[in-house]
Amino acid sequence: MHLFKGVLARIRAIVHGTRADRELDEEICFHLEQEAAKHERSGIPPGEARRRAMVAFGGVTRTREAHRDVRVVRWLADLVADARFALRSIRRTPMIASAAVITLALGIGAATAIYTVVDAVLLKPLPFPHPEQLFVIGEDNTEREWHLQVAAPANYLDWKERLPAVASIGGYADGHASTTFTGDGEPRMVTTVQVTGTFFSVLGAQPALGRTFRDEETWEGATPTAVVSSRFWRSALGGDSAAIGKSIRLNSKQFVVVGVMPSTFAYPYRDADVWLTMQWSSSAREQQSFRRAHYLRVITRLRPSVTAASADVQLQSLVRRLQQEYPETNEKMSASMVPLRAFLNGDERRPLLLLFGAVGLLLLIACANVGNLLLVRSIGKQRELSLRLALGAGHPRLVRQALTESFLLSLLGGIAGLAVGWMGVRALASTQSAELLPVQEFGIDWRVLVFLLLVTTVSALLFGIAPSLWGQRQHPANALREGSRSSSDGRRMRRWANTLAVGEVALALLLTVGAGLLVRSYAALRRVDPGFQPSGVLTVSIEMPGGRYDSTAVLTQFDRALLDRVRATPGVLNASIVSSLPLTGSGWTSDFAVRGRARDDFATEVRHREVSGDYFGTMRVPLLRGRTFTEADATSGDHVIVVNDVLARKYFHDTDPVGQQIVFDRAPDSTSKWRTIVGVVASERQLGMQIEAHDEIFAPLAQEQQGSMVLVVRTAGEPLAFVPATRRALREIDPNLAIESVQTMDDVLDTSLGRDRFLMTMLLMFASVGIVLAIVGVYGVLAQTARRRTREMGVRIALGARAAQLRWLVLAHGLKLVTAGLLIGAMLALVLTRAMQRVLFDVQANDPLTYLAVALLLAATGAAASWLPAYRASITDPAVVLRVE
Amino acid sequence: MLTTPTDVLRGTLDLLVLKTLHLERMHGWGISQRIEQISKGTLDVNQGSLYPALQRLEQRGWIDSEWRTTENNRRAKYYRLTTGGRKALGVELAMWRRYVASVELILETS
């Protein structure tokens, strides 16, 4: 008991802070001083005066205790009593209580997870100082359907020098580049980014160690320098500060490390290991190719005083001047700018907002469900409430108890929701859809969690205390007399519960239609013929280091040796090498013109790939006309190409393209290299399953060999089983080659569908939770209704009603609720899913099949949920009912 | 004639405090002095019990408090009657008068 008191006192001090205690002490002190002073004035010596003051006061400690008691005890005692009452009452209806808690946990958890991700990706400012000043400037060309494209270096330099609005401007070579790093151990691939010397200073990024680049380092001249990521610094340079000034070897070239970036800097790629400078030669600027090759992603920081609009005015006038100064290259080129944030989010916006909307719906359902459960429960407690009122419980006290109960439920739900949210964020962060989530680490957003807790708590409170508020208007005697049969307030509450259940079904239908549309869309995507047969194909990406592999002869020899070895492996059906894989979007494009056509009759943006060996046979791309490449083509010096049938149809219509000659130029002249079409193949989708095949030209790899290539192997059986043999073959030819990645073609296809699959999975999850919640809602209402009508059922049975009739009575109520919900939900869905059209593939947002299937599914589950209470009602024993009443 | 001052009846302390604060804001010691003065020493307010009472009244919203400096430049907590307190004073006063009258009546008739 003594111990308990001490603990309680400590709790009180904590709960109620020591401020009140301090204030009281000061007050008492003042009092005693004044009292003592009064005695001193009447001539009593100070010591005695103090004593008398103390006596008159009568025990400082006791006063302090009494004061505290007034402050704390009543409040605490009430709280404890309410909490105990709430716990008891929760324990009495464990099903409803746990359903409410689970509902809250799912709603809060899912919303927290999604919001955390949306916030991290879309809402949080970029991790650079003054991100609002950062813009991307890109080149536009209506003729080639370019918008915000990468820029030509010469144009970039003009922007840099001739735009007064720009405080600083820089750029990087767009596209992942892998480079072979040769350190102490095995050679390995690192991701390198080529940047201008101003790249880091534009972003305002500070190094963790050393320095970043200087503007003059953009150009050829001094020793090439490198800035490395902290990951690379730790793994390859030993995490030693002496690494600054050290030399590293990349693709057999030496670079001096001048700086290390902090781990928070991961731009433009998450896996960027090494940043290198452009090393443009000073003579390059005058060459036309410097204005023709587009590869620089340009980022600028505007002066603080300049608005985006006025900067754009300057840009547009410069664009016009450049068009006049360099008509050959810039005639059709223009430029535009967007905030960096918007540029980076471009594609993620829509799917994330869709998820956000879906999770919002789920939260609404959760709120409605909790409200519904509590409401249904309090309908059951009407009699109890009336009884307690009659026994003299105060209204405020009843409301307070209801509040405590709702709050306790919310608290439990919130804790469970935090757990769900934490798991959800981790699951989201670990999904394969890397492009959807460019942020790697998410912290749970506490503000969000608190906000959601508030939302759900308020809804719980609202419905939790509603019955006790309604009860106020009713005289307890009336409620008691009428029992649980038909008080007007009870009817009102039931109407509310019905409405909530209908609303839940409607929202669940909306969610499920959304999920259903995505399922249909995904199924349609999977049915798309990519133009090749992916199963059984192994792909191995290899980076060819410059230096040793610079001549065509060496490369051709390498290709042949590799293919011979791989083909000799038992189980390998075919093998070939291609410059880039379909569905990945990598590759290059050019203009082209056909021999014998009018001067301005040219095409743009034709894709190019190079192949070696029997690529079309390996991928099982059908040959439609002519022939594919032969061994002789690689070495003969005749420039032959194969085109896909999209190109054939687009540019040759009914004529036979085989034998025609084309050139990769828009205005061919005497120096042009003419190429002869020898065959037409079916079209592979190059950019992804969602995107129609583009026109494409294939050339023998030997004619245009590049630094990176992909070995494609068709195998009999599981492709991954052939990885060791393939590795061995590569090592035998060149032990210093680094393998960049190994994937089956099925994986490549899966990756290209990653975003769609992710969206579909998420929405399916939300929809299933939504359905379950809606079902719980319907069930709760029906169970309550059935219980309320027990007496009526008993009487009906006694009067000879058949069980089936009684079942139908309850079932009909349930079906009415579900049908109303479905109708409302369908109308909502027809309007709202239109916003989804952009993420759908080959499915209309009002796809009747989806609506029908979803409605049937929900109707069936709704009927199932109604069945149990209906069945229970039908087996009512009239004798029992009458005895109870 | 009583020679020792009477203890303030339980429950009446609140009324006395309210009445005292009716005129002006005061600190705790001031209140105890005022009650003693006006009752000419016949009522002995247990000074220690004054503070829990003040706390109770404040919790009910009948008075509120504020730290101010006294004329002697000391910090002291001053209490003031709120509008609610003014109303409560009226009610409490009426009840007290009824109570006294009833007791009086009984004492006289019996």
Interface residues (C-beta under 8 A of the other chain):
Chain A: E23 L24 E26 E27 I28 F30 H31 E33 Q34 E35 K38 A56 F57 G58 G59 V60 R62 T63 A66 H67 D69 V70 R71
Chain B: H27 G28 W29 S32 Q33 N46 Q47 G48 S49 Y51 P52 Q55 R56 Q59 R74 R75 A76 K77
